[in-house]
Amino acid sequence: MARKKRRVVPIPKPPDSAFNKDRHAGTLLLAQTVHLRHALAKHLEKVTRHLDKVAALLAKDINTIKTEGDVSDYAERVTAILHPHTRRHPRK
């Protein structure tokens, strides 16, 4: 199978006058700010849930961990927090 040649579209560099940090922000930029704030609020919710899980695990008295099952459960929960990208997803 032949490789498809990529078409490169040149994008010119904007002029220095395109950005002026003292210029009044337009409607589009202000709308983007609203979306960024919303995304940040959602991220905060996720981080808060994450911190609640961390706090619960740190509050657990590890002297109550007695069995291999207890260790396995604790290790699974801690590992899921420390390495969220390796979380198991249910098979289809």
PyMOL Python script that loads the backbone (N, CA, C, O; Angstrom):
from pymol import cmd

cmd.read_pdbstr("""\
ATOM      1  N   MET A   1       0.840  -1.176   0.000  1.00  0.00           N
ATOM      2  CA  MET A   1       0.000   0.000   0.000  1.00  0.00           C
ATOM      3  C   MET A   1       0.890   1.246   0.000  1.00  0.00           C
ATOM      4  O   MET A   1       1.792   1.370   0.828  1.00  0.00           O
ATOM      5  N   ALA A   2       0.638   2.140  -0.907  1.00  0.00           N
ATOM      6  CA  ALA A   2       1.457   3.351  -1.040  1.00  0.00           C
ATOM      7  C   ALA A   2       1.117   4.344   0.064  1.00  0.00           C
ATOM      8  O   ALA A   2      -0.039   4.503   0.456  1.00  0.00           O
ATOM      9  N   ARG A   3       2.141   4.994   0.540  1.00  0.00           N
ATOM     10  CA  ARG A   3       1.928   6.023   1.563  1.00  0.00           C
ATOM     11  C   ARG A   3       1.368   7.268   0.918  1.00  0.00           C
ATOM     12  O   ARG A   3       1.775   7.669  -0.172  1.00  0.00           O
ATOM     13  N   LYS A   4       0.440   7.860   1.605  1.00  0.00           N
ATOM     14  CA  LYS A   4      -0.157   9.097   1.114  1.00  0.00           C
ATOM     15  C   LYS A   4       0.769  10.256   1.462  1.00  0.00           C
ATOM     16  O   LYS A   4       1.217  10.383   2.602  1.00  0.00           O
ATOM     17  N   LYS A   5       1.046  11.081   0.495  1.00  0.00           N
ATOM     18  CA  LYS A   5       1.918  12.220   0.728  1.00  0.00           C
ATOM     19  C   LYS A   5       1.145  13.283   1.506  1.00  0.00           C
ATOM     20  O   LYS A   5       0.026  13.648   1.145  1.00  0.00           O
ATOM     21  N   ARG A   6       1.757  13.764   2.566  1.00  0.00           N
ATOM     22  CA  ARG A   6       1.123  14.804   3.365  1.00  0.00           C
ATOM     23  C   ARG A   6       1.210  16.147   2.667  1.00  0.00           C
ATOM     24  O   ARG A   6       2.235  16.511   2.090  1.00  0.00           O
ATOM     25  N   ARG A   7       0.127  16.857   2.735  1.00  0.00           N
ATOM     26  CA  ARG A   7       0.109  18.189   2.149  1.00  0.00           C
ATOM     27  C   ARG A   7       0.372  19.195   3.263  1.00  0.00           C
ATOM     28  O   ARG A   7      -0.361  19.244   4.251  1.00  0.00           O
ATOM     29  N   VAL A   8       1.391  19.972   3.103  1.00  0.00           N
ATOM     30  CA  VAL A   8       1.763  20.959   4.106  1.00  0.00           C
ATOM     31  C   VAL A   8       1.133  22.294   3.735  1.00  0.00           C
ATOM     32  O   VAL A   8       1.339  22.820   2.641  1.00  0.00           O
ATOM     33  N   VAL A   9       0.364  22.822   4.668  1.00  0.00           N
ATOM     34  CA  VAL A   9      -0.277  24.117   4.448  1.00  0.00           C
ATOM     35  C   VAL A   9       0.510  25.152   5.244  1.00  0.00           C
ATOM     36  O   VAL A   9       0.538  25.099   6.473  1.00  0.00           O
ATOM     37  N   PRO A  10       1.143  26.083   4.559  1.00  0.00           N
ATOM     38  CA  PRO A  10       1.925  27.083   5.288  1.00  0.00           C
ATOM     39  C   PRO A  10       1.011  28.046   6.046  1.00  0.00           C
ATOM     40  O   PRO A  10       0.001  28.508   5.515  1.00  0.00           O
ATOM     41  N   ILE A  11       1.374  28.337   7.273  1.00  0.00           N
ATOM     42  CA  ILE A  11       0.620  29.285   8.086  1.00  0.00           C
ATOM     43  C   ILE A  11       1.538  30.467   8.367  1.00  0.00           C
ATOM     44  O   ILE A  11       2.563  30.325   9.034  1.00  0.00           O
ATOM     45  N   PRO A  12       1.165  31.625   7.857  1.00  0.00           N
ATOM     46  CA  PRO A  12       2.039  32.784   8.046  1.00  0.00           C
ATOM     47  C   PRO A  12       2.068  33.229   9.509  1.00  0.00           C
ATOM     48  O   PRO A  12       1.087  33.091  10.240  1.00  0.00           O
ATOM     49  N   LYS A  13       3.201  33.757   9.908  1.00  0.00           N
ATOM     50  CA  LYS A  13       3.345  34.287  11.266  1.00  0.00           C
ATOM     51  C   LYS A  13       2.503  35.558  11.369  1.00  0.00           C
ATOM     52  O   LYS A  13       2.568  36.422  10.494  1.00  0.00           O
ATOM     53  N   PRO A  14       1.705  35.674  12.450  1.00  0.00           N
ATOM     54  CA  PRO A  14       0.891  36.889  12.594  1.00  0.00           C
ATOM     55  C   PRO A  14       1.783  38.104  12.860  1.00  0.00           C
ATOM     56  O   PRO A  14       2.877  37.970  13.408  1.00  0.00           O
ATOM     57  N   PRO A  15       1.325  39.247  12.480  1.00  0.00           N
ATOM     58  CA  PRO A  15       2.122  40.451  12.738  1.00  0.00           C
ATOM     59  C   PRO A  15       2.192  40.738  14.243  1.00  0.00           C
ATOM     60  O   PRO A  15       1.333  40.294  15.005  1.00  0.00           O
ATOM     61  N   ASP A  16       3.197  41.466  14.656  1.00  0.00           N
ATOM     62  CA  ASP A  16       3.356  41.812  16.069  1.00  0.00           C
ATOM     63  C   ASP A  16       2.147  42.567  16.610  1.00  0.00           C
ATOM     64  O   ASP A  16       1.873  42.513  17.809  1.00  0.00           O
ATOM     65  N   SER A  17       1.424  43.267  15.743  1.00  0.00           N
ATOM     66  CA  SER A  17       0.262  44.053  16.184  1.00  0.00           C
ATOM     67  C   SER A  17      -0.963  43.172  16.482  1.00  0.00           C
ATOM     68  O   SER A  17      -1.982  43.663  16.967  1.00  0.00           O
ATOM     69  N   ALA A  18      -0.853  41.864  16.187  1.00  0.00           N
ATOM     70  CA  ALA A  18      -1.997  40.970  16.398  1.00  0.00           C
ATOM     71  C   ALA A  18      -2.312  40.802  17.882  1.00  0.00           C
ATOM     72  O   ALA A  18      -3.455  40.514  18.236  1.00  0.00           O
ATOM     73  N   PHE A  19      -1.337  40.973  18.739  1.00  0.00           N
ATOM     74  CA  PHE A  19      -1.546  40.845  20.185  1.00  0.00           C
ATOM     75  C   PHE A  19      -1.094  42.114  20.874  1.00  0.00           C
ATOM     76  O   PHE A  19       0.027  42.585  20.679  1.00  0.00           O
ATOM     77  N   ASN A  20      -1.980  42.653  21.677  1.00  0.00           N
ATOM     78  CA  ASN A  20      -1.662  43.838  22.469  1.00  0.00           C
ATOM     79  C   ASN A  20      -2.229  43.581  23.855  1.00  0.00           C
ATOM     80  O   ASN A  20      -3.443  43.612  24.053  1.00  0.00           O
ATOM     81  N   LYS A  21      -1.345  43.326  24.817  1.00  0.00           N
ATOM     82  CA  LYS A  21      -1.819  42.940  26.148  1.00  0.00           C
ATOM     83  C   LYS A  21      -2.646  44.028  26.826  1.00  0.00           C
ATOM     84  O   LYS A  21      -3.343  43.742  27.799  1.00  0.00           O
ATOM     85  N   ASP A  22      -2.590  45.237  26.352  1.00  0.00           N
ATOM     86  CA  ASP A  22      -3.359  46.329  26.959  1.00  0.00           C
ATOM     87  C   ASP A  22      -4.667  46.619  26.223  1.00  0.00           C
ATOM     88  O   ASP A  22      -5.464  47.436  26.683  1.00  0.00           O
ATOM     89  N   ARG A  23      -4.896  45.959  25.087  1.00  0.00           N
ATOM     90  CA  ARG A  23      -6.107  46.199  24.305  1.00  0.00           C
ATOM     91  C   ARG A  23      -7.299  45.509  24.977  1.00  0.00           C
ATOM     92  O   ARG A  23      -7.150  44.436  25.562  1.00  0.00           O
ATOM     93  N   HIS A  24      -8.479  46.127  24.890  1.00  0.00           N
ATOM     94  CA  HIS A  24      -9.704  45.560  25.447  1.00  0.00           C
ATOM     95  C   HIS A  24      -9.983  44.211  24.785  1.00  0.00           C
ATOM     96  O   HIS A  24      -9.884  44.081  23.565  1.00  0.00           O
ATOM     97  N   ALA A  25     -10.332  43.208  25.594  1.00  0.00           N
ATOM     98  CA  ALA A  25     -10.615  41.873  25.062  1.00  0.00           C
ATOM     99  C   ALA A  25     -11.964  41.866  24.364  1.00  0.00           C
ATOM    100  O   ALA A  25     -12.932  42.436  24.868  1.00  0.00           O
ATOM    101  N   GLY A  26     -12.028  41.222  23.205  1.00  0.00           N
ATOM    102  CA  GLY A  26     -13.267  41.137  22.443  1.00  0.00           C
ATOM    103  C   GLY A  26     -14.193  40.056  22.982  1.00  0.00           C
ATOM    104  O   GLY A  26     -13.848  39.329  23.914  1.00  0.00           O
ATOM    105  N   THR A  27     -15.363  39.965  22.386  1.00  0.00           N
ATOM    106  CA  THR A  27     -16.397  39.025  22.820  1.00  0.00           C
ATOM    107  C   THR A  27     -15.915  37.577  22.747  1.00  0.00           C
ATOM    108  O   THR A  27     -16.182  36.792  23.657  1.00  0.00           O
ATOM    109  N   LEU A  28     -15.216  37.219  21.685  1.00  0.00           N
ATOM    110  CA  LEU A  28     -14.737  35.845  21.534  1.00  0.00           C
ATOM    111  C   LEU A  28     -13.767  35.471  22.655  1.00  0.00           C
ATOM    112  O   LEU A  28     -13.882  34.396  23.244  1.00  0.00           O
ATOM    113  N   LEU A  29     -12.822  36.348  22.949  1.00  0.00           N
ATOM    114  CA  LEU A  29     -11.868  36.062  24.026  1.00  0.00           C
ATOM    115  C   LEU A  29     -12.567  35.970  25.378  1.00  0.00           C
ATOM    116  O   LEU A  29     -12.225  35.115  26.195  1.00  0.00           O
ATOM    117  N   LEU A  30     -13.539  36.839  25.618  1.00  0.00           N
ATOM    118  CA  LEU A  30     -14.270  36.792  26.883  1.00  0.00           C
ATOM    119  C   LEU A  30     -15.094  35.511  26.981  1.00  0.00           C
ATOM    120  O   LEU A  30     -15.212  34.935  28.063  1.00  0.00           O
ATOM    121  N   ALA A  31     -15.663  35.060  25.866  1.00  0.00           N
ATOM    122  CA  ALA A  31     -16.413  33.794  25.862  1.00  0.00           C
ATOM    123  C   ALA A  31     -15.472  32.624  26.134  1.00  0.00           C
ATOM    124  O   ALA A  31     -15.838  31.686  26.843  1.00  0.00           O
ATOM    125  N   GLN A  32     -14.267  32.674  25.577  1.00  0.00           N
ATOM    126  CA  GLN A  32     -13.287  31.619  25.844  1.00  0.00           C
ATOM    127  C   GLN A  32     -12.921  31.591  27.325  1.00  0.00           C
ATOM    128  O   GLN A  32     -12.682  30.524  27.889  1.00  0.00           O
ATOM    129  N   THR A  33     -12.878  32.756  27.948  1.00  0.00           N
ATOM    130  CA  THR A  33     -12.585  32.832  29.381  1.00  0.00           C
ATOM    131  C   THR A  33     -13.655  32.116  30.190  1.00  0.00           C
ATOM    132  O   THR A  33     -13.348  31.425  31.161  1.00  0.00           O
ATOM    133  N   VAL A  34     -14.913  32.281  29.789  1.00  0.00           N
ATOM    134  CA  VAL A  34     -16.021  31.593  30.464  1.00  0.00           C
ATOM    135  C   VAL A  34     -15.848  30.077  30.342  1.00  0.00           C
ATOM    136  O   VAL A  34     -16.030  29.351  31.320  1.00  0.00           O
ATOM    137  N   HIS A  35     -15.499  29.602  29.152  1.00  0.00           N
ATOM    138  CA  HIS A  35     -15.300  28.170  28.950  1.00  0.00           C
ATOM    139  C   HIS A  35     -14.103  27.650  29.747  1.00  0.00           C
ATOM    140  O   HIS A  35     -14.159  26.555  30.307  1.00  0.00           O
ATOM    141  N   LEU A  36     -13.041  28.416  29.800  1.00  0.00           N
ATOM    142  CA  LEU A  36     -11.870  28.019  30.584  1.00  0.00           C
ATOM    143  C   LEU A  36     -12.223  27.919  32.067  1.00  0.00           C
ATOM    144  O   LEU A  36     -11.796  26.989  32.750  1.00  0.00           O
ATOM    145  N   ARG A  37     -12.995  28.870  32.555  1.00  0.00           N
ATOM    146  CA  ARG A  37     -13.390  28.847  33.970  1.00  0.00           C
ATOM    147  C   ARG A  37     -14.246  27.620  34.259  1.00  0.00           C
ATOM    148  O   ARG A  37     -14.080  26.969  35.291  1.00  0.00           O
ATOM    149  N   HIS A  38     -15.168  27.303  33.340  1.00  0.00           N
ATOM    150  CA  HIS A  38     -16.020  26.131  33.509  1.00  0.00           C
ATOM    151  C   HIS A  38     -15.168  24.855  33.556  1.00  0.00           C
ATOM    152  O   HIS A  38     -15.391  23.987  34.400  1.00  0.00           O
ATOM    153  N   ALA A  39     -14.198  24.749  32.651  1.00  0.00           N
ATOM    154  CA  ALA A  39     -13.311  23.586  32.620  1.00  0.00           C
ATOM    155  C   ALA A  39     -12.505  23.491  33.910  1.00  0.00           C
ATOM    156  O   ALA A  39     -12.291  22.397  34.433  1.00  0.00           O
ATOM    157  N   LEU A  40     -12.064  24.618  34.414  1.00  0.00           N
ATOM    158  CA  LEU A  40     -11.300  24.636  35.660  1.00  0.00           C
ATOM    159  C   LEU A  40     -12.156  24.193  36.837  1.00  0.00           C
ATOM    160  O   LEU A  40     -11.680  23.474  37.715  1.00  0.00           O
ATOM    161  N   ALA A  41     -13.420  24.617  36.860  1.00  0.00           N
ATOM    162  CA  ALA A  41     -14.338  24.204  37.928  1.00  0.00           C
ATOM    163  C   ALA A  41     -14.556  22.692  37.886  1.00  0.00           C
ATOM    164  O   ALA A  41     -14.576  22.036  38.928  1.00  0.00           O
ATOM    165  N   LYS A  42     -14.720  22.137  36.678  1.00  0.00           N
ATOM    166  CA  LYS A  42     -14.877  20.685  36.539  1.00  0.00           C
ATOM    167  C   LYS A  42     -13.620  19.971  37.019  1.00  0.00           C
ATOM    168  O   LYS A  42     -13.697  18.932  37.675  1.00  0.00           O
ATOM    169  N   HIS A  43     -12.468  20.534  36.689  1.00  0.00           N
ATOM    170  CA  HIS A  43     -11.200  19.941  37.123  1.00  0.00           C
ATOM    171  C   HIS A  43     -11.110  19.976  38.650  1.00  0.00           C
ATOM    172  O   HIS A  43     -10.650  19.015  39.266  1.00  0.00           O
ATOM    173  N   LEU A  44     -11.542  21.063  39.252  1.00  0.00           N
ATOM    174  CA  LEU A  44     -11.513  21.169  40.710  1.00  0.00           C
ATOM    175  C   LEU A  44     -12.385  20.100  41.345  1.00  0.00           C
ATOM    176  O   LEU A  44     -12.005  19.513  42.358  1.00  0.00           O
ATOM    177  N   GLU A  45     -13.559  19.839  40.758  1.00  0.00           N
ATOM    178  CA  GLU A  45     -14.430  18.779  41.275  1.00  0.00           C
ATOM    179  C   GLU A  45     -13.702  17.433  41.240  1.00  0.00           C
ATOM    180  O   GLU A  45     -13.763  16.661  42.197  1.00  0.00           O
ATOM    181  N   LYS A  46     -13.022  17.164  40.143  1.00  0.00           N
ATOM    182  CA  LYS A  46     -12.288  15.905  39.997  1.00  0.00           C
ATOM    183  C   LYS A  46     -11.153  15.823  41.014  1.00  0.00           C
ATOM    184  O   LYS A  46     -10.957  14.785  41.646  1.00  0.00           O
ATOM    185  N   VAL A  47     -10.410  16.912  41.173  1.00  0.00           N
ATOM    186  CA  VAL A  47      -9.300  16.934  42.123  1.00  0.00           C
ATOM    187  C   VAL A  47      -9.820  16.763  43.550  1.00  0.00           C
ATOM    188  O   VAL A  47      -9.202  16.069  44.357  1.00  0.00           O
ATOM    189  N   THR A  48     -10.952  17.391  43.861  1.00  0.00           N
ATOM    190  CA  THR A  48     -11.532  17.278  45.199  1.00  0.00           C
ATOM    191  C   THR A  48     -11.916  15.834  45.498  1.00  0.00           C
ATOM    192  O   THR A  48     -11.632  15.321  46.580  1.00  0.00           O
ATOM    193  N   ARG A  49     -12.568  15.176  44.526  1.00  0.00           N
ATOM    194  CA  ARG A  49     -12.914  13.757  44.722  1.00  0.00           C
ATOM    195  C   ARG A  49     -11.651  12.933  44.930  1.00  0.00           C
ATOM    196  O   ARG A  49     -11.618  12.031  45.768  1.00  0.00           O
ATOM    197  N   HIS A  50     -10.621  13.244  44.168  1.00  0.00           N
ATOM    198  CA  HIS A  50      -9.345  12.538  44.267  1.00  0.00           C
ATOM    199  C   HIS A  50      -8.744  12.741  45.664  1.00  0.00           C
ATOM    200  O   HIS A  50      -8.290  11.787  46.296  1.00  0.00           O
ATOM    201  N   LEU A  51      -8.746  13.988  46.135  1.00  0.00           N
ATOM    202  CA  LEU A  51      -8.175  14.273  47.460  1.00  0.00           C
ATOM    203  C   LEU A  51      -8.976  13.612  48.573  1.00  0.00           C
ATOM    204  O   LEU A  51      -8.410  13.194  49.583  1.00  0.00           O
ATOM    205  N   ASP A  52     -10.300  13.516  48.392  1.00  0.00           N
ATOM    206  CA  ASP A  52     -11.120  12.833  49.394  1.00  0.00           C
ATOM    207  C   ASP A  52     -10.712  11.362  49.501  1.00  0.00           C
ATOM    208  O   ASP A  52     -10.644  10.811  50.600  1.00  0.00           O
ATOM    209  N   LYS A  53     -10.441  10.727  48.352  1.00  0.00           N
ATOM    210  CA  LYS A  53     -10.003   9.330  48.353  1.00  0.00           C
ATOM    211  C   LYS A  53      -8.635   9.194  49.025  1.00  0.00           C
ATOM    212  O   LYS A  53      -8.406   8.266  49.801  1.00  0.00           O
ATOM    213  N   VAL A  54      -7.731  10.127  48.722  1.00  0.00           N
ATOM    214  CA  VAL A  54      -6.394  10.099  49.322  1.00  0.00           C
ATOM    215  C   VAL A  54      -6.504  10.268  50.833  1.00  0.00           C
ATOM    216  O   VAL A  54      -5.862   9.541  51.592  1.00  0.00           O
ATOM    217  N   ALA A  55      -7.315  11.225  51.269  1.00  0.00           N
ATOM    218  CA  ALA A  55      -7.485  11.469  52.706  1.00  0.00           C
ATOM    219  C   ALA A  55      -8.047  10.240  53.407  1.00  0.00           C
ATOM    220  O   ALA A  55      -7.615   9.905  54.511  1.00  0.00           O
ATOM    221  N   ALA A  56      -9.001   9.570  52.782  1.00  0.00           N
ATOM    222  CA  ALA A  56      -9.588   8.371  53.389  1.00  0.00           C
ATOM    223  C   ALA A  56      -8.547   7.268  53.535  1.00  0.00           C
ATOM    224  O   ALA A  56      -8.502   6.578  54.553  1.00  0.00           O
ATOM    225  N   LEU A  57      -7.717   7.107  52.517  1.00  0.00           N
ATOM    226  CA  LEU A  57      -6.689   6.073  52.593  1.00  0.00           C
ATOM    227  C   LEU A  57      -5.617   6.419  53.627  1.00  0.00           C
ATOM    228  O   LEU A  57      -5.103   5.532  54.309  1.00  0.00           O
ATOM    229  N   LEU A  58      -5.283   7.696  53.743  1.00  0.00           N
ATOM    230  CA  LEU A  58      -4.292   8.098  54.748  1.00  0.00           C
ATOM    231  C   LEU A  58      -4.852   8.009  56.161  1.00  0.00           C
ATOM    232  O   LEU A  58      -4.107   7.805  57.119  1.00  0.00           O
ATOM    233  N   ALA A  59      -6.164   8.162  56.285  1.00  0.00           N
ATOM    234  CA  ALA A  59      -6.799   8.090  57.599  1.00  0.00           C
ATOM    235  C   ALA A  59      -6.934   6.644  58.082  1.00  0.00           C
ATOM    236  O   ALA A  59      -7.120   6.403  59.275  1.00  0.00           O
ATOM    237  N   LYS A  60      -6.840   5.691  57.166  1.00  0.00           N
ATOM    238  CA  LYS A  60      -6.984   4.283  57.545  1.00  0.00           C
ATOM    239  C   LYS A  60      -5.826   3.867  58.440  1.00  0.00           C
ATOM    240  O   LYS A  60      -4.662   4.138  58.144  1.00  0.00           O
ATOM    241  N   ASP A  61      -6.162   3.213  59.523  1.00  0.00           N
ATOM    242  CA  ASP A  61      -5.151   2.700  60.440  1.00  0.00           C
ATOM    243  C   ASP A  61      -4.558   1.438  59.818  1.00  0.00           C
ATOM    244  O   ASP A  61      -5.221   0.403  59.758  1.00  0.00           O
ATOM    245  N   ILE A  62      -3.309   1.523  59.357  1.00  0.00           N
ATOM    246  CA  ILE A  62      -2.725   0.375  58.664  1.00  0.00           C
ATOM    247  C   ILE A  62      -2.468  -0.798  59.612  1.00  0.00           C
ATOM    248  O   ILE A  62      -2.181  -1.905  59.158  1.00  0.00           O
ATOM    249  N   ASN A  63      -2.567  -0.571  60.901  1.00  0.00           N
ATOM    250  CA  ASN A  63      -2.437  -1.682  61.849  1.00  0.00           C
ATOM    251  C   ASN A  63      -3.654  -2.605  61.791  1.00  0.00           C
ATOM    252  O   ASN A  63      -3.617  -3.713  62.326  1.00  0.00           O
ATOM    253  N   THR A  64      -4.725  -2.155  61.148  1.00  0.00           N
ATOM    254  CA  THR A  64      -5.914  -3.002  60.997  1.00  0.00           C
ATOM    255  C   THR A  64      -5.806  -3.898  59.769  1.00  0.00           C
ATOM    256  O   THR A  64      -6.652  -4.768  59.561  1.00  0.00           O
ATOM    257  N   ILE A  65      -4.791  -3.698  58.968  1.00  0.00           N
ATOM    258  CA  ILE A  65      -4.575  -4.539  57.784  1.00  0.00           C
ATOM    259  C   ILE A  65      -3.876  -5.806  58.254  1.00  0.00           C
ATOM    260  O   ILE A  65      -2.727  -5.775  58.694  1.00  0.00           O
ATOM    261  N   LYS A  66      -4.601  -6.932  58.149  1.00  0.00           N
ATOM    262  CA  LYS A  66      -4.061  -8.187  58.701  1.00  0.00           C
ATOM    263  C   LYS A  66      -3.925  -9.292  57.660  1.00  0.00           C
ATOM    264  O   LYS A  66      -3.030 -10.131  57.765  1.00  0.00           O
ATOM    265  N   THR A  67      -4.792  -9.304  56.667  1.00  0.00           N
ATOM    266  CA  THR A  67      -4.788 -10.416  55.721  1.00  0.00           C
ATOM    267  C   THR A  67      -4.213  -9.994  54.381  1.00  0.00           C
ATOM    268  O   THR A  67      -4.057  -8.805  54.102  1.00  0.00           O
ATOM    269  N   GLU A  68      -3.903 -10.976  53.562  1.00  0.00           N
ATOM    270  CA  GLU A  68      -3.433 -10.691  52.204  1.00  0.00           C
ATOM    271  C   GLU A  68      -4.517  -9.966  51.423  1.00  0.00           C
ATOM    272  O   GLU A  68      -4.220  -9.107  50.592  1.00  0.00           O
ATOM    273  N   GLY A  69      -5.764 -10.307  51.686  1.00  0.00           N
ATOM    274  CA  GLY A  69      -6.879  -9.632  51.031  1.00  0.00           C
ATOM    275  C   GLY A  69      -6.938  -8.164  51.403  1.00  0.00           C
ATOM    276  O   GLY A  69      -7.206  -7.311  50.558  1.00  0.00           O
ATOM    277  N   ASP A  70      -6.680  -7.864  52.700  1.00  0.00           N
ATOM    278  CA  ASP A  70      -6.655  -6.474  53.148  1.00  0.00           C
ATOM    279  C   ASP A  70      -5.546  -5.693  52.442  1.00  0.00           C
ATOM    280  O   ASP A  70      -5.752  -4.566  51.990  1.00  0.00           O
ATOM    281  N   VAL A  71      -4.366  -6.316  52.356  1.00  0.00           N
ATOM    282  CA  VAL A  71      -3.230  -5.673  51.693  1.00  0.00           C
ATOM    283  C   VAL A  71      -3.549  -5.463  50.215  1.00  0.00           C
ATOM    284  O   VAL A  71      -3.273  -4.401  49.657  1.00  0.00           O
ATOM    285  N   SER A  72      -4.126  -6.472  49.593  1.00  0.00           N
ATOM    286  CA  SER A  72      -4.471  -6.385  48.178  1.00  0.00           C
ATOM    287  C   SER A  72      -5.454  -5.246  47.926  1.00  0.00           C
ATOM    288  O   SER A  72      -5.279  -4.474  46.983  1.00  0.00           O
ATOM    289  N   ASP A  73      -6.476  -5.137  48.754  1.00  0.00           N
ATOM    290  CA  ASP A  73      -7.477  -4.076  48.602  1.00  0.00           C
ATOM    291  C   ASP A  73      -6.838  -2.704  48.772  1.00  0.00           C
ATOM    292  O   ASP A  73      -7.084  -1.796  47.979  1.00  0.00           O
ATOM    293  N   TYR A  74      -6.013  -2.553  49.814  1.00  0.00           N
ATOM    294  CA  TYR A  74      -5.361  -1.267  50.078  1.00  0.00           C
ATOM    295  C   TYR A  74      -4.407  -0.903  48.931  1.00  0.00           C
ATOM    296  O   TYR A  74      -4.405   0.231  48.452  1.00  0.00           O
ATOM    297  N   ALA A  75      -3.607  -1.869  48.502  1.00  0.00           N
ATOM    298  CA  ALA A  75      -2.639  -1.617  47.427  1.00  0.00           C
ATOM    299  C   ALA A  75      -3.358  -1.257  46.133  1.00  0.00           C
ATOM    300  O   ALA A  75      -2.901  -0.378  45.402  1.00  0.00           O
ATOM    301  N   GLU A  76      -4.469  -1.915  45.837  1.00  0.00           N
ATOM    302  CA  GLU A  76      -5.218  -1.616  44.617  1.00  0.00           C
ATOM    303  C   GLU A  76      -5.745  -0.184  44.638  1.00  0.00           C
ATOM    304  O   GLU A  76      -5.685   0.523  43.632  1.00  0.00           O
ATOM    305  N   ARG A  77      -6.261   0.235  45.789  1.00  0.00           N
ATOM    306  CA  ARG A  77      -6.796   1.600  45.895  1.00  0.00           C
ATOM    307  C   ARG A  77      -5.696   2.654  45.788  1.00  0.00           C
ATOM    308  O   ARG A  77      -5.865   3.668  45.110  1.00  0.00           O
ATOM    309  N   VAL A  78      -4.579   2.415  46.452  1.00  0.00           N
ATOM    310  CA  VAL A  78      -3.464   3.373  46.405  1.00  0.00           C
ATOM    311  C   VAL A  78      -2.879   3.436  44.991  1.00  0.00           C
ATOM    312  O   VAL A  78      -2.609   4.519  44.474  1.00  0.00           O
ATOM    313  N   THR A  79      -2.687   2.283  44.380  1.00  0.00           N
ATOM    314  CA  THR A  79      -2.125   2.240  43.031  1.00  0.00           C
ATOM    315  C   THR A  79      -3.036   2.941  42.028  1.00  0.00           C
ATOM    316  O   THR A  79      -2.550   3.616  41.121  1.00  0.00           O
ATOM    317  N   ALA A  80      -4.350   2.788  42.183  1.00  0.00           N
ATOM    318  CA  ALA A  80      -5.297   3.458  41.281  1.00  0.00           C
ATOM    319  C   ALA A  80      -5.154   4.972  41.360  1.00  0.00           C
ATOM    320  O   ALA A  80      -5.345   5.667  40.362  1.00  0.00           O
ATOM    321  N   ILE A  81      -4.819   5.484  42.537  1.00  0.00           N
ATOM    322  CA  ILE A  81      -4.630   6.924  42.705  1.00  0.00           C
ATOM    323  C   ILE A  81      -3.275   7.360  42.155  1.00  0.00           C
ATOM    324  O   ILE A  81      -3.180   8.371  41.459  1.00  0.00           O
ATOM    325  N   LEU A  82      -2.235   6.603  42.466  1.00  0.00           N
ATOM    326  CA  LEU A  82      -0.891   6.987  42.039  1.00  0.00           C
ATOM    327  C   LEU A  82      -0.664   6.789  40.541  1.00  0.00           C
ATOM    328  O   LEU A  82       0.138   7.497  39.933  1.00  0.00           O
ATOM    329  N   HIS A  83      -1.369   5.832  39.952  1.00  0.00           N
ATOM    330  CA  HIS A  83      -1.189   5.523  38.529  1.00  0.00           C
ATOM    331  C   HIS A  83      -2.548   5.401  37.848  1.00  0.00           C
ATOM    332  O   HIS A  83      -2.939   4.306  37.444  1.00  0.00           O
ATOM    333  N   PRO A  84      -3.277   6.515  37.716  1.00  0.00           N
ATOM    334  CA  PRO A  84      -4.638   6.431  37.165  1.00  0.00           C
ATOM    335  C   PRO A  84      -4.686   5.972  35.710  1.00  0.00           C
ATOM    336  O   PRO A  84      -5.712   5.454  35.268  1.00  0.00           O
ATOM    337  N   HIS A  85      -3.616   6.146  34.965  1.00  0.00           N
ATOM    338  CA  HIS A  85      -3.596   5.762  33.558  1.00  0.00           C
ATOM    339  C   HIS A  85      -3.558   4.250  33.367  1.00  0.00           C
ATOM    340  O   HIS A  85      -3.796   3.770  32.259  1.00  0.00           O
ATOM    341  N   THR A  86      -3.266   3.490  34.419  1.00  0.00           N
ATOM    342  CA  THR A  86      -3.213   2.030  34.308  1.00  0.00           C
ATOM    343  C   THR A  86      -4.465   1.374  34.867  1.00  0.00           C
ATOM    344  O   THR A  86      -4.509   0.152  35.009  1.00  0.00           O
ATOM    345  N   ARG A  87      -5.475   2.159  35.183  1.00  0.00           N
ATOM    346  CA  ARG A  87      -6.711   1.631  35.754  1.00  0.00           C
ATOM    347  C   ARG A  87      -7.325   0.627  34.792  1.00  0.00           C
ATOM    348  O   ARG A  87      -7.359   0.837  33.579  1.00  0.00           O
ATOM    349  N   ARG A  88      -7.806  -0.464  35.360  1.00  0.00           N
ATOM    350  CA  ARG A  88      -8.443  -1.488  34.539  1.00  0.00           C
ATOM    351  C   ARG A  88      -9.821  -1.016  34.117  1.00  0.00           C
ATOM    352  O   ARG A  88     -10.578  -0.459  34.911  1.00  0.00           O
ATOM    353  N   HIS A  89     -10.129  -1.250  32.856  1.00  0.00           N
ATOM    354  CA  HIS A  89     -11.450  -0.930  32.329  1.00  0.00           C
ATOM    355  C   HIS A  89     -12.182  -2.260  32.101  1.00  0.00           C
ATOM    356  O   HIS A  89     -11.573  -3.237  31.665  1.00  0.00           O
ATOM    357  N   PRO A  90     -13.490  -2.293  32.397  1.00  0.00           N
ATOM    358  CA  PRO A  90     -14.213  -3.543  32.181  1.00  0.00           C
ATOM    359  C   PRO A  90     -14.156  -3.972  30.713  1.00  0.00           C
ATOM    360  O   PRO A  90     -14.264  -3.151  29.802  1.00  0.00           O
ATOM    361  N   ARG A  91     -13.986  -5.268  30.513  1.00  0.00           N
ATOM    362  CA  ARG A  91     -13.926  -5.787  29.137  1.00  0.00           C
ATOM    363  C   ARG A  91     -15.308  -5.798  28.537  1.00  0.00           C
ATOM    364  O   ARG A  91     -16.310  -5.988  29.226  1.00  0.00           O
ATOM    365  N   LYS A  92     -15.340  -5.587  27.228  1.00  0.00           N
ATOM    366  CA  LYS A  92     -16.634  -5.594  26.520  1.00  0.00           C
ATOM    367  C   LYS A  92     -17.001  -6.988  26.090  1.00  0.00           C
ATOM    368  O   LYS A  92     -18.053  -7.190  25.483  1.00  0.00           O
TER     369      LYS A  92
END
""", "prot")
cmd.dss("prot")
cmd.show_as("cartoon", "prot")
cmd.util.cbc("prot")
cmd.orient("prot")
